[in-house]
Amino acid sequence: MTDPTAPPVPPVPGVPAALAAALEAELPAAIELRHVLHREPRISGDEADSRDAVAAALFTGASGATGEVTGASGATGDVTALEPVADTGGMLRLGGPGPAVAVRAELDALPVVEQTGLPFAAVMPADHPAAHVCGHDVHVAALVALTRAVAAAPGLLPTPLLAVFQPREEKAPSGAADVVAAAAFRAHTPAAMLGVHVQPELPRGIVSVRPGAVNASSDEIEIAVHGRAGHGGYPHRTRDPVLALAQVVVSIQQVVSRRVNPLEAGVVTIGQMTAGTAPNVVPAEATARGTVRALDADRDEILAAVRDVVEHTAAAHGCTGEMRVVPNEPAVVNDAGLAGAVAAFLGRRRRGEHAPSPTGLALDTLFRSCGADDFSHYAAGEDAPPVPSVMLFVGTADPDAAPGTAPGLHHPGFSPDDAMVGEVARALLAAVVAAGHHLAVPSRPQESR
């Protein structure tokens, strides 16, 4: 039975109409900001210009000199400046004291030559390419729209909002790890952390949220096989590291299929191999680089098994093998309670049918992938107490197209259309409202048996 003395759990209201309207009013300006960010991308560690463009969009006046956040309706929030964090990042808090719901958006682009053909495509020097081909420009523009809407319609969220414009998602050292360890971030008492990512593996019109692991851990590996150099016509006088490395690459693919529970996900990828300087010379060394990812599988066990294969396969060919691990991100693990609250809000049912969605998107609770994201550091609790976190995915794929036929994340041709700014912003607004009510409502007591 449920404890009769427990406080009643009030129903979760919907998104306030005034706040939803304020968000819609901000979308045209947010799309223009998306064009600015896309046209002038900055790679990891060089995001100061992008951060300043965000500040200019948030604050009144191009320079932000007036020190106010002004929504499209003319209402003004109580924020005076972007607060610096993680070198080239910035934060904004709206609302009074107490625990806040934080929302992360990534500032950085990738070192890729863009091939989208968009009228606002990046034009970068060939020796310093950069492009927003992972959707970060959409995420940032959506968070700016949300932040300005909250400033334009103050007092309508159940908790304060902390907008985090994070650098260095795409490259170590991790911007998320630096943010979560920063005293300035912790001073805002973030009680929930939300992130969102556009996802071409999901059809357009879908927003996905589920508890547990939704993105894999990712570690880089560097393999070196050392042999004995010599003439290509006298292979018996050599110890061929190229042949040994080729066998290593083939054999480590079997780590997942034979050393990992088939009900658990993991993947080993080799993306680079280097050896030799001439076609008729057996070199002394061959090297490879790749990644090891674990979703449900044990991260350390996979890495240990790959190392075993490297060392023993090389030895079987008369060579020596070694592997260096460059740790990157742990898995993104959605907090069960927070994810459940957000999913329930996005997919509420009435008499067995879905209620009208506060986002206009249909709810999915199944999607997850072996992609990686440094958003995982917020919940990992490595250098600071963990923050309950949830990553949402918003679909971009044409529902009528065959899966995988359109450019995916990090492809030079990937670029969601401008309407995705609104879809991501609406999903974030609904998630912020749901998270705020989740934090405000006492936990239900355990039922006795």
SULBEL-V774479 format. One line per field, one symbol per residue. phi: phi as a letter, one per 40 degrees, with the letter a starting at -180 (. if undefined). psi: psi as a letter, one per 30 degrees, with the letter a starting at -180 (. if undefined). A space follows every 50 residues. Layout:
phi->???
psi->???
//
This chain:
phi->.ccccccccccccccddccccccccccdcccccdcccccbcbcdgbcdcc ccccccccccgccgccgbbbcccgcbcbcbacccafgbbabbbbhcchdb ccbbbcccbbcbccbcgccbccbbcccbcaacbbgccccccccccccccc ccbcgcccacbbcbcccfccacccccccccccccccccfcbabbbaacac cbcdgbbbaacgcbbccabcbbbbbbbbcicccbcccbbccccccdcdcc cccccccbbbdccbcaabbbbabbagbacbbcccabbababbbbccccdc cccccccdcdccccccbgbbbabbbbcbbcccbcccccccccccccbcbb fgbccdccbgbccbbbcaaccbacddccccgcbadcbdbabbbbcbccdc ccdgccdbdgcdbcacccccdcccccccdcccccccccccccccccccb
psi->lkjffkkkjlkjlakkeeeeeeeeffeeeeeeeeeeeefilklkfhgeee eeeeeeeelklefgffhlkklfffkkagkflkkkkhdglllkkklallkl jkkkkkflalikjkhfglfglkjlkefilkkigggeeeeeeeeeeeeeee efilgfkfllkjkjjklhefklkkeeeeeffkeeeffghkfkkklkkkjf fklkgkkkkllakflllkkkkjkkkkbklakffifffljjfeeeeeeeee efffeefffkkffkklkkkjfkkkklfkfgkjlfkkllkalkkkdfljee eeeeeeeeeeeeeeefgglkklkkkjkcklkjjkkeeeeeeeeeefhkkj hflklkkffgkkkkgfkllgllkffffeffheglklkklkklkkkfkjff lkkgflkakfkfgkjllfffeeeeeeeeeeeeeeeeeeefkkkklkkl.
//
